[in-house]
Every structure is written in C-alpha cells, then in structure tokens.
Amino acid sequence: MALNIKHEGTLAELKELSTRSGNSMASEVATAVHERLERLQQTREEKIARIMKLTDDTAARWPKHLTGTDATSFLYDDKTGLPG
C-alpha cells in the first residue's frame, strides 16, 4: 500500500527530516508512527517518570549556585535585597 502525502507543509518537513537524518522518507514515516504509538501507550505514571528523569538530568548540569530553593537569589544583594 502506497502513502501519498498531499499536505505540502508536511511533505516539506518530511523531506527536511530525511535529509538531516540521512534516512529514507519511508523510514522516517515508520519511525514517527512507531514513536507516536509508544507515547500514546504510555501510562500517566510512565510519563511522569520520564519527565522526572529529564528534570533530574537537567538539574545535574546546572551550576551549584542555581540549585537552591531560589534560583534568582544570586541576582540580589544579601543585605539590601536590591538587585546587585
């Protein structure tokens, strides 16, 4: 069965994706469908766990002075509370 994509914007994006990845357009469509089905099948708990992992990974890369409870505290003078 052939797939005929008539939406010009979608076709242009598919071509760009294929060019950037080095994969065929058919392969990119198959990958997109597979990934979308996986996301739809995830439970709420699995989605939360994935997001929490991303936030933990991101937090590990932040400078230490930004990991406290107030990420903007370094912008203000400790004595006056005014912008430093």
Stockholm file with secondary structure:
# STOCKHOLM 1.0

chainA/1-84         MALNIKHEGTLAELKELSTRSGNSMASEVATAVHERLERLQQTREEKIARIMKLTDDTAARWPKHLTGTDATSFLYDDKTGLPG
#=GR chainA/1-84 SS CCCCCCCHHHHHHHHHHHHHHCCCHHHHHHHHHHHHHHHHHCCHHHHHHHHHHHHHHHHHHSCGGGSSSCTTGGGBCTTTCSBC
#=GC SS_cons        CCCCCCCHHHHHHHHHHHHHHCCCHHHHHHHHHHHHHHHHHCCHHHHHHHHHHHHHHHHHHSCGGGSSSCTTGGGBCTTTCSBC
//
